[in-house]
Structures are given as C-alpha cells and as structure tokens.
Amino acid sequence: MARDIEDIQRELDRTRRQFASTLDQLAERSRPENIVDDAKRSATDKLNDPKVQKILAGVAGAVVLAVAFGVYRSRKKSSDLKELQRMLSERLS
C-alpha cells in the first residue's frame, strides 16, 4: 500500500522533531558545566563507596610508611656519616 504525501510529511516532521530533541540533549550534556558536575558527582559517589575508602586508606598508609622509612634511612645515613667523620678525625689526630 502506497503512502500518501501527507503521511510521508508527518513522518518527516516527527523524525525532525526527534532529531532536534536528540541534538538538544547532546548539546546540554556536552556543556562544560554539566561535564564538570557529572565528574564531581561520579567522584563523590566513588569516594563514598566503602570498598574505595578501604583501598584509599591502604594507599595512604603505604605512603606514610614509605615517607617514614625514607626519613629513617636519611637520618641513619646522616648519623653514620657523622660517626665516620668522628672516627676519621680521631685517627688523624
């Protein structure tokens, strides 16, 4: 059954409206403010996840331990150097 011109025109108009609506939605989603808001919301949701909080706590603990170990080694090297200097000065005296 052949469609008449009015049916085709109505279908074209409907398709144009749907297309325009889709373009409006895409334009709204791609606005920088909306992208930032979505990213903030996503990050907040992830940070509120107990599993992620446990992982972050573990990472923070590891960083603290690494820094403490680095400070300890630095101080140990410094005291070892001072001890060597003292020993050398005693030998040379």
N, C-alpha and C positions, 0 to 999 in steps of 0.2 A: 504494500500500500504506500503510495507516494505521499510525502508530506507537503502541505501547502506552505507558501511563503511565510504566512503569519506564524506557523509552528516553528519554522526554522529561525525566524527573527526572535521569537520568545526564547528559544533555546540559546541563541547567541547572546541575548541580553542577560540571561541567567548566568551563563558562563562568564561574561564580562564582570558581572557583579561579584561572583565568587573569586575571580582572579584579582579584582581590585581589593577585596577583603583580605585575601592572602597576602598581597603586596603590603597592605596597611599593617598587618600583623608582623610581617618580616621587618618592616621599617621600624615599628615600635620595639621589637626585640633587639634590633641592631643599634639602638641609640646608646651612646657611651654610658649615660647614667644608668640605664637598665642593665647593661652588661656588668657594670661595677656592682650594682645592687645584687644581681644574681650571684656574682662571685663572692660577695660578702656573706650572703645567706648560705651559700654552699659551704664556705669555710667555717662559718659558725656552726652549722649542722654537723660537720665533720669533727670539729673540736669538742662538741658536746657528746660525741659518741664515746662511751666508756672504754671501748677497745683502743681507740685512737689515744685517749688520755693515758692509758697504761703504757702504750708504746712511747709517747712523748715523755712520760715520767722516766722510763728506762733510758731513753736517749739523753735526757737531761742529767740523770745520774752518771751515765758513762762519761759525759763531757766534764762533769765536776771531778770525777775520779781522774780523768786524763790531765786536767789542769793541776790538780793536787799532786799527782805523780810528777808532772813536769816541774813544779815548784820545788818539790822534794829533791829531785835529781839536780836541779840548778843549785840549790843550797848545799847539797852534798859535794858537788864539784867545787863550789867556792870554798867550802871548809877543807876539802882535800888539797886544793891549791895552796891555801894558807898554811896548812900543815907541811906541805912540801917546801914552801918558801922558808918556814921556820927551821926545818931540818937542814936545808941548804945553808942558811945563814949561820947555824951552829957549826956546821962542818967547816965553813970558810973562816970562821972566827978563831 
